[in-house]
């Protein structure tokens, strides 16, 4: 199915701009004491592989990972274990919030 961009007087319409700015993938995982499924995990030690929620997958250099709103750096903070997992190089503690984002390439 083709996708079209809406123009008004030669400019993108507001709702089209918002859609184009939305990431392709954005999921959040919260570290809790007793995970009940969904996007929750238990606290883990460094070296534990974490699977991206909702069957997320990525290729090198397109994944952005945030911890409690702070951008993490590949190699320094985590490694890319596979196309669906990352391994953090530090412990994940209760109430940590991980955000995984893949932006649109415009």
C-alpha positions as a printed Julia matrix, in Angstrom:
106×3 Matrix{Float64}:
  0.0     0.0    0.0
  1.37    3.42  -0.96
  1.87    6.17   1.62
  1.28    9.79   0.77
  2.3    13.02   2.45
 -0.39   15.67   2.85
  0.53   19.16   1.71
 -1.33   22.39   2.29
 -0.07   25.36   0.26
  3.16   23.47  -0.38
  3.76   22.68   3.31
  3.29   19.56   5.36
  0.06   19.54   7.35
  0.36   19.44  11.14
 -0.92   15.87  11.62
  1.46   14.61   8.93
  4.43   16.26  10.64
  3.54   14.61  13.96
  3.3    11.2   12.28
  6.66   11.63  10.56
  8.3    12.55  13.87
  6.92    9.51  15.7
  9.55    6.8   16.16
  9.2     3.51  14.33
  9.61    1.67  17.63
  9.34    2.91  21.21
  8.94    0.56  24.13
  9.51    0.97  27.85
 10.54   -1.64  30.41
 10.28   -0.99  34.14
 12.38   -2.87  36.7
 10.11   -4.11  39.52
 10.42   -6.53  42.43
  7.74   -8.94  41.16
  7.22   -8.73  37.39
  3.68   -9.53  36.32
  4.39   -9.78  32.62
  4.06   -7.08  30.04
  6.94   -4.65  30.01
  8.29   -5.44  33.46
 11.47   -7.26  34.48
 13.14   -8.09  37.76
 16.35   -6.43  38.86
 19.34   -8.03  37.13
 23.1    -8.06  37.45
 25.5    -6.78  34.83
 25.86   -9.15  31.9
 22.22  -10.25  31.74
 20.73  -10.1   28.23
 17.46   -8.16  27.98
 15.06   -8.9   25.12
 13.4    -5.92  23.47
  9.66   -5.82  24.21
  6.97   -6.65  21.65
  9.28   -8.49  19.26
 11.43   -5.43  18.63
 14.5    -5.92  16.48
 17.17   -3.57  15.24
 20.31   -3.38  13.18
 23.53   -1.84  14.4
 23.51    1.94  15.03
 19.74    2.42  14.81
 18.75    1.58  18.4
 18.67    4.3   21.05
 18.57    3.13  24.67
 17.69    5.42  27.6
 17.88    4.66  31.31
 15.71    6.92  33.46
 15.69    9.49  30.64
 19.46    9.49  30.12
 20.86    8.35  26.77
 23.1     5.31  27.11
 26.15    4.73  24.91
 26.7     1.46  23.04
 29.88   -0.35  24.12
 30.27    1.88  27.22
 26.89    1.1   28.81
 25.55   -1.9   26.88
 26.43   -4.3   24.11
 24.26   -5.47  21.24
 23.86   -9.15  22.0
 21.68   -9.97  18.97
 19.15   -8.18  16.76
 16.57   -8.57  19.56
 18.65   -8.3   22.76
 21.03   -5.96  24.55
 23.27   -6.72  27.51
 23.82   -4.0   30.08
 27.27   -3.56  31.62
 25.82   -2.52  34.99
 23.16   -3.79  37.38
 19.53   -2.88  36.72
 17.9    -1.83  39.97
 14.32   -1.47  41.21
 12.42    1.41  39.63
 14.87    1.77  36.73
 13.03    2.64  33.52
 14.49    1.51  30.2
 13.33    3.02  26.94
 14.16    1.51  23.56
 13.69    3.72  20.5
 14.23    3.3   16.76
 13.78    6.61  14.94
 12.47    7.09  11.44
 15.07    7.78   8.77
 13.8    10.88   6.99
